[in-house]
Amino acid sequence: MTLQNTKNLRKQVAPFEQSTTKESIWQIINTLGPFIILWYLTYISLSVSYWLALVPAVIAAGFLTRIFIIFHDCTHHSFFKSRRINRIVGTAMGVLTLFPFDQWGHEHSVHHATSGNLDKRGTGDIWTLTVDEYLAAPLKLRLAYRFYRNPLVMFGIGPIYVFLLKNRFNRKGARKKEKMNTYLTNVLIVVLVGLLCLAVGWQSVLLVQGSIFLISGSVGIWLFYVQHTFEDSYFEEDKEWEYVKAAVEGSSFYKLPKLMQFLTGNIGYHHVHHLSPRVPNYKLEEAHNNTLPLKNVPTITLATSLRSIRFRLWDEENKNFIGFKDLRYVAEKSVSAKVKSEI
């Protein structure tokens, strides 16, 4: 992709960067309203059976994911024209999703600025090692990496750690404004949970909100994982790294069924979002459909996305993700190539 094409692509997407207040307000209504109703249906279903309660809980988890997308847009200041309103709404959505607005917004901005950059990994992304790094790592680090990359850990324990523990504390070097927002979010979460416990009992809150949270958290991490971890993704060293290439080649188009697309706030159009974070979620599809070059980006479906579970390491030589089982083949191929070059 040439520099001129890069400029043209960003220019083509620019018209979709304007939010529409009416659409934003309607999205809040059609997201919060169903979530509250489904939360209550989950609660009253407990009196019959927990397994019955799981039905509305699963759907509620979908709407909680959609609430997170609103929060996510607010951190990019793309949901409303006013930065102040984005901050207020974003903080409120952050209470419901257990994310501090400023802290997460900072880490996510770093993620956008460094996604696919091999020399700037570590903030707001999933721990990824290259083949060479893994082979050179001590046994302790390799075991830790394998544990981290285990699907049960990543999508099971992961939501508990990220949502309940990691986001409760300020990062090192955080400014006062960010720290105060984290404290405020934590206090509001305690107040909200306390009021719910007084209203329906702590056992019901644990069963209802706990179930919704775990399902939604797993879905959220899966979405983030699969949209950057597909076979022919994009990773380059800093000197070769390009923002637009990282966006359109290193972020997938996750083509989902319409209902799932609705519940996930169109975040499947992740390539558009990374290309221009100022495009509100309800305009991502429109931007994709009306920008011809974006139709050729990496596309995955529900079926093909399942392959991503086995991807563990980035192979710099072949420019693709591989699994642990592929290591022996890659190592043998590398040794063979080295021998041939010395002959």
N, C-alpha and C positions, 0 to 999 in steps of 0.2 A: 504494500500500500504506500503510494507516494505521499509526500508532504502536501501536495495540492489536493489529492483525493481525501486526505485526512481533514483538511480545512473545509472542503466541500461537504463532507459527511456531517460534520458538526453543525455546519450552516443549514443543512437540510432538516435537521432535527430541531433546531432553534425555535421554529414557530409553535411547537407543541409544549414549550416550557412555561407557558402562562397558565396558572391555576384559575379555576372558575369557582367563585364563592358559593354559588347555588349548588353546584355538583359536590363540592366539599361538604357542605352542610347536609345534603341529602345522603351522602355516604356515611356520615356519622350516625344519622338517624337509622338508616337501613342496616347498620352494623350493631350499634349499641342496643337498639330495640329488640331484635331477635336474640341477642346474647342474653339479655336480662330475662326474657321469657323462657328461653331454653334452660337457663340456670335454675329458675324456679321449677320448671318441669322436672329437671333432674332431682331436685330436692324432694318434691312430693312423690316422685317415683320410688324413692328410697323406702317409703312405707310399704311398698309392695315387694320389691326385690332390687338388690343392687345391680343385678344383671339387666333388669329392665331400665334402671336409671342410666346405664351406660349408653343406651340409644340416644337420648337427648344430649348426654355428656359429650359424645363424639361429635355431634353437630355443633354443639356450643364451642368445642375446641376449634372447629373451623372458623367460627366467628371471632374467637379470641385471636387467632392468627391474622384475621382481617383487621382487628383492632391494632395489632402490632404494626401492620403495614401503614396505617394512618399515623401512628407514632413515628415510624421510620420516615415517612414523607415530611413530617413536621421537623425532624432533625435536619433535613436537607433544606428546610424553609421553602418547600415546593407545594405544600398543601393549601396554604393561604398566601395572599400577597403580603400581608403584614407579618413581620418577624415576631412581633409581640404576641399576636394571636397564635402563630405557630408554636411559640414557646409555651403559652398557657395550655393550649389543647394538647400539645406533645407531652407536657408534664403530667396532665391528667391521664392520658392514655398510657404513660409510663407507669403510673400507679397500678393500673389494671393489668399490665403485662410484666410488672416487677423490674422495669428498666429506668434508671435515672436518665433524664433527658440530656443533660450536658455531658455526663461521663460517656454514655454510649455514643452520643453524637460525635464526640472527639475521636473515639476509637474507630468509628465507622468511616469518618472522613479520611483517616490514615489508611484504612483498608482500600478506599477508592483510589487514593493517591499512590498506592504501592502494590495493588493486586497484580500478581504475575511477575513481580520484580524479585528475583532470587536473592538480591543483596539487601532487601528491605523487608524480609519476612518477620512476623512475630507480633504484630499489633492488629487486632480485629480480624484475624484470619484463622484458618485451621492449620495446625502444626503439620508441615509438609517437609520431608527430607528428600534429597536427591539420592539416586542409587549410590553414587560415590560417597556421599556423606554417611549413608547408612552402613556401607561396607567398612568405612574407616572408623565408625563409632565404637566405643567400648561396649562390652556386653550389657552393662547396666542401662546405658542409654537406649540400646536396641530393644531391650525388654520393655522399657518404659514406653517407647514408641509403638511397639506392637500392642501393648495394653491400651494405650490411648486410641489407636486406630481400630480396635475391636468394635464391631457394630453395637454390641450390647453395652459397651462402655460409652461410646460416642453418642448413641441415640437413647440410652437408658439412664446412665448416671450423668451424662453430659448436661441435660436440662436442669437437673437438681443443682449441680455445681454452678452453672452459669447464672441461672435465674435467682437461686436462693442465697448463694454464698458470694460469688465473685462480684456481683453488682451492688452488694450492700456496703462495700468499702471503697473509699476514694483511691484513685491511682496515685502513685508517687509523682510529685510535681504538679498536681492539680491546682488550679487557681481557686481563689476564695469563692467566686461565683459558682464554679462547678461543684465545689465541696458543699456549699449551702444547698444547692439543688439536690444533691445526693441525700443529705440529711432530711430535707423536706420530703422527698419521695419516701424515704424509710418511715418517717413519722406518719405520713398519710396512709401508707400500707398498713401499719399497725392499727391506726384508727379505724380504717375500713374493715379489716379482719375482726377487730374487736366488736364493732357494731353488728357484724354478721353473726358472730358467736353469741352475742346477747339475744339476737333475733331468732336464730334457729338451732343454736347449740354448737359447741366446737366439733363434736363428732360429725355432724352433718356438713359443716364447713370443710372439714378435712376430707371427707369422702367426695363431696361435690367438687369443690375447687381443686382439690388434689388431683382428682381424675382428669378434670378438664385441663389443668396445667400440664400434667405429664404428657397427655396426648398432644396438646398444642406445642409444647416445648420440643417434643421429638420430631413433629412435623416441621417446625421452624428450623431446627438444626439440619434436618434432611434436605430441606430446600436450599439452605445456604451451602451445604456440602456438595450436592449434586450439580449445582449451577456453576461450580468452579472446578469440580473433580470429574471430568469426563476424559475419555482416552486421548484425544488430540487437542488438549487445552493449550494455554499459552504461558510459558515461563521463559524469561530471559534475564541475563545479568544486566545490571544497571546501565552500562554503556550502550547496550543494544535495545533496552526496554523502551516501548512507545505506548503512551496512554491510550490512544484510540485502538491500537492493535490488541492491547490487553482487554479493552472493553468488548470489542466485537468478536475476538477470537478466543479470549479467555473466560468469557461469560456466556453461558448457553442460552438458547431459546428453548425453554421447557414447555413443550406443547401439551397442555393439560385439557381434560374435558371441561366444558363450559362451567359446570357447577364448581369444580375444583379451582378453576381460574378465578371465579367470582370470590370464593372463600379465601384464596391466597392473594387477593388484591392485585392480580395481573403481574405478580412479581416473576412469573415465568418468562416475561419479556426482559430478562435480566441484562441482556446485551444493550438494550435501549437505556435501561436505568444507569448502567455503568458509563455509557457514552455521554449521557446527560442526566445527572441526578436531579436537575431542576424540573424534569418532566413529571407531573403528578401521576400517581399510579393509574388513574382512570383515563389517561391519555397515552399510556405506553403502547397499547395495541394499535391505536390510530397512528402513532409515530412509526411503528414497525410496518404497518400495511402501506404507508405512504412514502416510505424511504426505500427505494429499490435495492441498494447495496445490502441492506439489513436482511433481505430475504435469503441471502447466501451464508448466513452465520451458522455455526454448529447448532443443530437441532436435535433434541432428545425427547422421547415420549415416556409415558409411565413404564412401558415395557423395557425400552432400551436403557432407561435410567438405572434399572436394577443392576446393570453391569458395573456401575460405579462402586458398588459395595466392595468389590475385590481390588480396586485401585488403591495402592498404598504409597508408592514411590514415584518420583518424577525422574524419568530417564533423559538426561540432558543430551546424550548423543543421538537418540532416536526421536526426541521431542514428543514423548507421550508418557502417559501413566502406565505403570505395570503393577502387578501384584507380587507378594512375597514369593509365590511359587515360580514366578518368572525370573527370579534373581540368578539362579544357576545358569539358565540359558544366556542371559545378558552377560554374566561374568565370563562364560566360556567363549562367547562371541567376541568380547573385548580382548581376551588373551590371544585368541586366534588372529585377530586383526593386528595386534601388537607384534606377534611373531612374524607375520607376513611383511610388515613394514621394516623389520630388522634384517630380513633375508636379502 
